[in-house]
Structures are given as structure tokens and as C-alpha cells.
Amino acid sequence: MLGQATCTRPPGDSLRFGLASAPITLDPRFATDAASERINRLLYRRLVVFDEDSLPVPALATWRQITPKRYEFTLGKEGRIFHDGTRLTSVDVKATYDFILDSRNASPHLDRLATIERVEAPDTDTIHFYLNRPDPLFPGHLSIGIVPANRMASGHDFNRSPIGSGPFSFLDWPNEGRLRLARLADGRTFEFLHVPDPTVRVLKLLRGEIDMLQNDLPPELVAYLLSLAGLLVAVGIAFPLGIFAAVRKDTLWDHLAIGISLFGVSIPVFWMGPVLILILSLWLGWFPVSGREELASLVLPALTLGIALSAILSGSWGPAACSFLG
């Protein structure tokens, strides 16, 4: 789940993302920590990625198993231009994996690729992986970002100046707590800021100092954000409903507003939740039933909390508005 600030930002302004931990390295041949892996997915393309069921699916290349100990990967057309303008070929794939397989380079990925005996690139679009033993799960191991072979040969520092073929390009990394990337599709700048304390991250989100944050929040902070969202829903419903009833006093609309308030007060929250799930999730399919992966997951809990509270508030604000309006 990503938290997102409600205020709008000027077009072209950078989006700021609050991270619990800063990336350690932007070189995919050495990255193992979660923050580095997430950032590197933006910067580099890989042969294989995982779908929502955690199954390997083609990314840069499709594959077929020729023998139990030999796999052939064929590069597709998408994602094959590095950020320096050169074209990604099988030579780059071979160079990336040869580097990892060389124990002198001390890559932490060597152990999981230990079944690879050798890598061959017979043409610019084809890579053959020869194994020292059969491994039916082998394609799932090839999820490491591909780096350009010519840059590797020149000793380029991918950690501080990454060059990949991913959807984002590197801008700068002025300090460990601030990293800037540019989205190639529209040139939008994204800033990744290290804010280790979850409470501070939430406060920065609410104050507009960051625009998004990751989902490693403790339960009490999630409950706080849900309560705040429920309050916003309640005020958004109750205030206009109370004013409308006051302006249309003793009319059908006034009685309808009172009926809606009574309906909301009389329905227990534990009953309102399943009703909203049945209607908005299972029947209409507008929102997920549960989860913490996206902002849409917050809508049903916020509505459940907000509707009951809005009924109480509208019942109070209606008479108050009548007195104010005379």
C-alpha cells in the first residue's frame, strides 16, 4: 500500500517518495537489500520478472528448455535501449552473467546461479545457458538487471552512476538520503527520500513534505490514517447534507435528509462493512475486498467508518445551520 498526499502539486514538479531505508547500491550485480532491489527495477531491465502469483514470466526475453541442462532465451523488441543510447544485445546479457559467475568479483548472486556452467551468445538476440545439473526452476533465477558490456569493460561505476534500460533514468544521488530519477515516459522527476521513522513519514505525508510512502507502517499508524480518512468522509457527507436540510427546511428534501441520518445511525458499523463489500466490491467490482497494496484498499474501511459518523454529524449540523440561517 502506498500512502499519498491529498494536495495537488504543480505540473512538472517532482514527486517525493518516503523510504524506510535508503538503497545501498544501484549496481544490480551486487544489490541484495530490498530498497536497492526496488530502485534497480526502475533503472534496469531483466530477462525474467515475476507476476502477481510469484511465477516467472518473460520480460526482456522469452525462453524455451532445449534439454534438461540447456535453456535458450530470445530477446524481444521492448526495453532494449540503454540510457546512454546504445542497444542492449545478447553480448550485454552474457557479460552481466559472466561477471557474476566470476568468483573474483564477489557478487552475492553467485550462489543462486551456481547451476550455470557457461553462457553463450550465438547472435545478437539469442542467449544459451548451459547448466551443470537439471534445474526446472532455473528461469526464475534470471531476474538480475542487465548492464552494458562496453561500460563494464571500461570499469564504469554503476553504483554511483547507473546505466540501464529501465523506465527510469538516473539523475543524481547527492547524499545517502536523497536519490533522484527521471521517468522516461514524461520526464517527471521522482525523489526518493530516506525517512526511517514511520511516524515522521506519516507526518511528512500529511504536511505535504512527501507525496508517497511505502507500506511498512505499524498497525497503530494505519489505524490512525483510516480514522482520518473516515473523518474526511464523514465531514464530506455530513456538512453538505446538514446545510441542504437547513435550506430546504420542512420540505421533502429535509425529511429525506433526516431519514438518511436516521438510517446511518441505526445501522451498526459491523453490519455496514459487509454491506459495502457486497455492493461495491462483489457486485459492482469498484474496490478490492481487502488488502494494503493500493489506495483503493482504503476506500471501503473509510466509508464504513465515515458513513456512521456522518449520520451523527449531519443530525447536529442541521439544527445548527437552521439557527444560523434563521
C-alpha positions as CSV (number, residue, x, y, z in Angstrom):
1,M,0.0,0.0,0.0
2,L,1.2,3.5,-0.8
3,G,0.1,6.5,1.2
4,Q,-0.4,9.6,-0.9
5,A,-0.8,13.2,-0.1
6,T,-4.1,14.7,-0.9
7,C,-2.8,18.1,-2.1
8,T,-2.2,18.6,-5.7
9,R,1.3,19.6,-7.0
10,P,2.2,21.9,-9.9
11,P,2.7,20.1,-13.2
12,G,6.4,19.2,-13.7
13,D,7.2,19.4,-10.1
14,S,9.0,16.3,-8.6
15,L,7.2,13.6,-6.8
16,R,8.7,12.8,-3.4
17,F,8.7,9.2,-2.1
18,G,9.4,8.5,1.6
19,L,11.6,5.3,2.1
20,A,12.1,3.4,5.3
21,S,15.6,2.6,4.3
22,A,18.0,4.0,1.7
23,P,19.3,1.9,-1.2
24,I,22.8,0.5,-0.5
25,T,23.9,0.1,-4.1
26,L,22.5,0.9,-7.6
27,D,24.6,-1.9,-9.2
28,P,22.2,-4.8,-9.8
29,R,25.2,-7.3,-9.8
30,F,25.7,-6.6,-6.1
31,A,22.3,-5.4,-4.8
32,T,20.5,-7.6,-2.3
33,D,18.7,-5.3,0.1
34,A,15.0,-4.6,-0.5
35,A,15.4,-0.8,-1.1
36,S,18.2,-1.3,-3.7
37,E,16.2,-4.0,-5.5
38,R,13.1,-1.8,-5.7
39,I,15.1,1.1,-7.2
40,N,17.0,-1.1,-9.6
41,R,13.8,-2.4,-11.0
42,L,13.1,1.1,-12.2
43,L,16.6,1.6,-13.7
44,Y,17.3,-1.8,-15.3
45,R,15.5,-4.4,-17.4
46,R,15.9,-8.1,-16.7
47,L,15.3,-11.3,-18.6
48,V,12.6,-12.5,-16.3
49,V,10.2,-10.9,-13.8
50,F,7.6,-12.3,-11.5
51,D,3.8,-11.9,-11.9
52,E,1.3,-11.4,-9.1
53,D,1.4,-15.1,-8.3
54,S,5.2,-15.0,-7.9
55,L,5.6,-17.1,-11.1
56,P,8.4,-16.2,-13.6
57,V,7.2,-14.5,-16.8
58,P,9.2,-13.1,-19.8
59,A,10.5,-9.5,-19.5
60,L,13.4,-8.8,-21.9
61,A,13.3,-12.3,-23.3
62,T,11.2,-15.4,-23.8
63,W,12.7,-18.8,-23.2
64,R,12.4,-22.5,-24.0
65,Q,14.1,-25.5,-22.5
66,I,16.0,-27.4,-25.2
67,T,17.4,-30.1,-22.9
68,P,17.2,-30.6,-19.1
69,K,20.5,-28.7,-18.9
70,R,20.2,-26.2,-21.6
71,Y,17.9,-23.1,-21.9
72,E,17.6,-20.8,-24.9
73,F,16.5,-17.2,-24.3
74,T,15.4,-14.9,-27.2
75,L,15.4,-11.1,-26.6
76,G,12.3,-9.3,-27.6
77,K,11.9,-5.7,-29.0
78,E,10.9,-3.8,-25.9
79,G,13.3,-2.3,-23.4
80,R,16.5,-2.7,-25.4
81,I,17.8,0.8,-25.5
82,F,20.2,1.7,-22.6
83,H,20.1,5.2,-21.2
84,D,23.3,6.1,-23.0
85,G,21.6,5.4,-26.3
86,T,23.3,2.1,-27.1
87,R,21.3,-1.1,-27.9
88,L,21.0,-4.0,-25.5
89,T,22.1,-7.2,-27.1
90,S,22.9,-10.8,-26.1
91,V,26.5,-9.6,-25.5
92,D,25.4,-7.5,-22.6
93,V,23.4,-10.3,-21.1
94,K,26.3,-12.7,-21.4
95,A,28.7,-10.1,-19.9
96,T,26.4,-9.4,-17.0
97,Y,26.1,-13.1,-16.0
98,D,29.7,-13.9,-16.7
99,F,30.7,-11.1,-14.3
100,I,28.5,-12.6,-11.6
101,L,29.8,-16.1,-12.2
102,D,33.4,-15.0,-11.8
103,S,34.1,-15.6,-8.1
104,R,36.8,-13.0,-8.2
105,N,34.1,-10.3,-8.4
106,A,32.5,-11.5,-5.2
107,S,28.9,-11.0,-6.4
108,P,26.4,-12.0,-3.7
109,H,24.3,-13.6,-6.5
110,L,26.9,-16.2,-7.4
111,D,25.4,-18.9,-5.1
112,R,21.9,-18.8,-6.6
113,L,23.4,-19.0,-10.1
114,A,25.8,-21.8,-9.3
115,T,24.0,-24.2,-11.6
116,I,25.2,-22.2,-14.7
117,E,28.2,-23.9,-16.3
118,R,28.6,-21.4,-19.1
119,V,26.7,-18.7,-21.1
120,E,26.9,-18.4,-24.9
121,A,25.6,-15.6,-27.3
122,P,25.4,-17.1,-30.8
123,D,23.8,-14.0,-32.2
124,T,22.6,-10.5,-31.0
125,D,19.2,-11.8,-29.9
126,T,19.9,-15.2,-28.5
127,I,21.5,-16.4,-25.3
128,H,22.1,-20.1,-24.3
129,F,22.5,-21.1,-20.7
130,Y,24.3,-24.4,-20.1
131,L,23.7,-25.9,-16.6
132,N,25.8,-28.4,-14.7
133,R,22.7,-30.1,-13.5
134,P,19.0,-30.0,-14.4
135,D,17.0,-27.2,-12.7
136,P,13.4,-26.9,-13.7
137,L,13.1,-23.6,-11.7
138,F,16.1,-22.1,-13.5
139,P,14.4,-19.2,-15.4
140,G,13.3,-17.7,-12.1
141,H,16.9,-17.1,-11.2
142,L,17.5,-14.7,-14.1
143,S,15.9,-11.6,-12.5
144,I,19.1,-9.6,-12.3
145,G,19.2,-6.2,-14.2
146,I,21.3,-6.2,-17.4
147,V,24.1,-3.7,-17.7
148,P,26.0,-2.6,-20.8
149,A,29.1,-4.7,-21.6
150,N,31.1,-1.9,-23.0
151,R,30.7,0.1,-19.8
152,M,31.7,-2.9,-17.7
153,A,34.8,-3.3,-19.8
154,S,35.8,0.3,-19.1
155,G,35.3,-0.1,-15.3
156,H,32.2,2.1,-15.1
157,D,30.8,2.7,-11.6
158,F,27.2,1.5,-11.8
159,N,26.7,2.1,-8.1
160,R,27.0,5.9,-8.3
161,S,26.1,6.3,-12.0
162,P,23.8,3.6,-13.1
163,I,23.1,3.0,-16.8
164,G,20.3,0.5,-17.6
165,S,17.4,0.2,-20.0
166,G,14.6,0.6,-17.5
167,P,11.6,3.0,-17.5
168,F,13.6,5.5,-15.2
169,S,17.0,7.1,-15.7
170,F,19.4,8.2,-13.1
171,L,19.7,12.0,-12.3
172,D,21.8,12.3,-9.2
173,W,22.4,10.9,-5.7
174,P,23.8,13.9,-3.8
175,N,23.6,12.1,-0.4
176,E,22.6,8.8,1.0
177,G,19.2,10.1,2.0
178,R,18.2,11.6,-1.4
179,L,18.1,10.0,-4.8
180,R,16.6,11.5,-7.9
181,L,15.3,9.6,-11.0
182,A,13.6,10.7,-14.2
183,R,10.6,8.8,-15.7
184,L,11.4,8.4,-19.4
185,A,7.8,8.4,-20.5
186,D,7.1,12.1,-19.5
187,G,10.4,13.4,-17.9
188,R,8.8,13.6,-14.5
189,T,11.3,13.7,-11.6
190,F,11.0,11.4,-8.7
191,E,12.8,12.0,-5.4
192,F,13.4,9.1,-3.0
193,L,14.0,10.4,0.5
194,H,15.2,8.3,3.4
195,V,12.8,8.9,6.3
196,P,13.5,6.0,8.7
197,D,10.9,6.7,11.4
198,P,7.4,5.7,10.3
199,T,5.7,8.3,12.4
200,V,7.8,11.0,10.8
201,R,7.0,9.7,7.4
202,V,3.2,9.9,8.1
203,L,3.6,13.4,9.4
204,K,5.6,14.5,6.4
205,L,2.9,13.0,4.2
206,L,0.1,14.9,6.0
207,R,2.1,18.1,5.8
208,G,2.8,17.7,2.1
209,E,6.6,17.3,2.5
210,I,6.4,14.0,0.8
211,D,3.8,12.7,-1.7
212,M,4.0,9.0,-1.2
213,L,5.3,6.5,1.3
214,Q,5.8,2.7,1.4
215,N,3.6,0.2,3.2
216,D,5.8,-0.7,6.2
217,L,3.7,1.3,8.7
218,P,2.9,-0.2,12.1
219,P,-0.7,-1.1,12.8
220,E,-1.4,1.9,15.0
221,L,-0.4,4.3,12.3
222,V,-2.5,2.5,9.7
223,A,-5.5,2.8,12.2
224,Y,-4.8,6.5,12.6
225,L,-4.8,7.1,8.8
226,L,-8.0,5.1,8.5
227,S,-9.6,7.2,11.2
228,L,-8.5,10.3,9.5
229,A,-9.9,9.1,6.2
230,G,-13.1,8.2,7.9
231,L,-13.4,11.6,9.4
232,L,-12.9,13.3,6.0
233,V,-15.6,11.1,4.5
234,A,-17.9,12.0,7.4
235,V,-17.4,15.7,7.1
236,G,-17.7,15.5,3.3
237,I,-21.1,13.9,3.6
238,A,-22.5,15.5,6.8
239,F,-21.7,19.1,6.1
240,P,-23.5,19.5,2.7
241,L,-26.3,17.2,3.9
242,G,-26.9,19.3,7.0
243,I,-26.8,22.6,5.1
244,F,-29.1,21.2,2.4
245,A,-31.6,20.2,5.1
246,A,-31.5,23.6,6.7
247,V,-32.0,25.5,3.4
248,R,-34.9,23.1,2.5
249,K,-36.5,23.1,5.9
250,D,-39.9,21.3,6.3
251,T,-39.8,20.1,2.7
252,L,-39.5,16.6,1.2
253,W,-35.7,17.1,0.9
254,D,-35.5,18.0,4.6
255,H,-37.4,14.8,5.6
256,L,-35.2,12.8,3.2
257,A,-32.0,14.1,4.8
258,I,-33.4,13.3,8.3
259,G,-34.3,9.8,7.1
260,I,-30.8,9.3,5.7
261,S,-29.3,10.4,9.0
262,L,-31.5,8.0,11.0
263,F,-30.7,5.2,8.6
264,G,-27.0,5.8,9.1
265,V,-27.2,6.0,12.9
266,S,-29.4,2.8,13.2
267,I,-27.0,0.6,11.2
268,P,-24.2,-0.9,13.2
269,V,-20.7,-0.4,11.8
270,F,-20.1,-4.2,11.8
271,W,-23.1,-4.6,9.6
272,M,-22.3,-1.6,7.3
273,G,-18.9,-3.1,6.4
274,P,-20.2,-6.4,4.9
275,V,-23.0,-4.5,3.1
276,L,-20.5,-2.1,1.4
277,I,-18.3,-5.1,0.5
278,L,-21.2,-6.9,-1.1
279,I,-22.4,-3.9,-3.1
280,L,-19.2,-2.0,-4.0
281,S,-16.7,-4.9,-4.3
282,L,-18.5,-8.2,-5.1
283,W,-21.4,-6.7,-7.1
284,L,-20.0,-3.6,-8.8
285,G,-16.3,-4.5,-8.6
286,W,-15.2,-1.0,-7.9
287,F,-12.9,-1.6,-4.9
288,P,-10.9,-4.5,-3.6
289,V,-12.4,-6.5,-0.7
290,S,-9.3,-6.3,1.3
291,G,-5.5,-5.6,1.1
292,R,-2.9,-2.9,1.7
293,E,-1.4,-2.8,-1.8
294,E,-3.0,0.4,-3.1
295,L,-5.0,3.4,-2.1
296,A,-8.2,1.8,-3.3
297,S,-7.9,-0.6,-0.4
298,L,-8.6,2.3,2.0
299,V,-11.9,3.3,0.4
300,L,-14.2,0.7,2.0
301,P,-12.8,1.0,5.5
302,A,-13.0,4.8,5.3
303,L,-16.6,4.7,4.0
304,T,-17.6,2.2,6.7
305,L,-16.2,4.5,9.4
306,G,-17.4,7.7,7.8
307,I,-21.0,6.9,7.0
308,A,-22.0,6.2,10.6
309,L,-20.2,9.3,11.8
310,S,-21.7,11.5,9.1
311,A,-25.2,10.5,10.2
312,I,-24.4,11.8,13.7
313,L,-22.7,15.0,12.5
314,S,-25.5,15.8,10.0
315,G,-28.1,15.4,12.7
316,S,-26.2,18.0,14.8
317,W,-25.2,20.4,12.0
318,G,-28.7,20.6,10.5
319,P,-30.3,22.3,13.5
320,A,-27.2,24.5,14.0
321,A,-27.4,25.6,10.4
322,C,-31.1,26.3,10.8
323,S,-30.4,28.6,13.8
324,F,-27.6,30.3,11.9
325,L,-29.7,30.9,8.8
326,G,-32.7,32.0,10.8
